Amino acid sequence: MRTRSYRLLAATLCVAAVFGSAAPSRADRNALWARVQRCVAEPKPPYRSCLLHNKPHQFVVLKDGAPSKTAAYLLLPDFKVPGIESPDVFVLPILNFWQFGWDEAAAYLKVPAYRIGLAVNSAVGRSQDQLHMHLSCAAPKAVAALAAAHLTQHFQAAPFVEIGRKTYNARLVDALTGKDSPFKLILEIPGAKEHMRDQTIAVIGARGGGYYVVQDFAHGSDDGVAEALLDETCTL
């Protein structure tokens, strides 16, 4: 019972972080989808938190509403997709959302590539049932740990990368689209395909070029929240 209470509290706080002071009821898991629909209906973005509607690639960009997240944005499909567990993540246009997210983050944040971070949380670790990618800066602790890990272009059986008090699997990649989309790459990890709802993914720029793809999954007390690897104020 205590674990469930903690998760309800965490979900409430996460909703408040996304929506700011106008946070909806914790039971309203479609509030973010309502924001997407309003953004799609806006004839000439940007307007308020609706920054962009890319019709050819079927996504919108919203400003994260939390006052504490001064440099945080959300990229979402403009059609209904619950989350990472949906088969839609393996086909266009969502398959290439990591590249779209990277391009939008670079445009809005205007920071070096190694400071950019993207994240999609697991079904357990999210508060909303509309797929959304967090766009912000990578946390300095994540940047440092990944740079020191001597990663290759394959996920490893061991050792994993320790960032803070958690461990993550990670690899280097040169691209983020098609067969190199992180949504597809994590299927190389045993069990990921059968448990997609538990998966969480981050992409962080590498200093030498390319990207780190970082994977975790919901298990035990770990709710699978790769967003924790971001610094959503972009402070040094």
Buried (B, 14 or more C-beta within 10 A) or exposed (E): EEEEEEEEEBBBEBBBBBBBEEBBEBEBBBBBBEBBBBBBEBEEBEEEBBBBBBEEBBBBBBBBBBEEBEBBBBBBBBBBBBBBBBEBBBEEBBBBBBBBBBBBBBEBBEBEBBBBBBBBBBBBBBBBBBBBBBBBBBBEEBBEBBBEBEBEEEBBEEEBBEBEEBBBBBBBBEEBBEEBBBBBBBBEBEEBEEBBBBBBBBBBBBEEEBBBBBBBBBEEEBBBBBBBBBBBEBEE
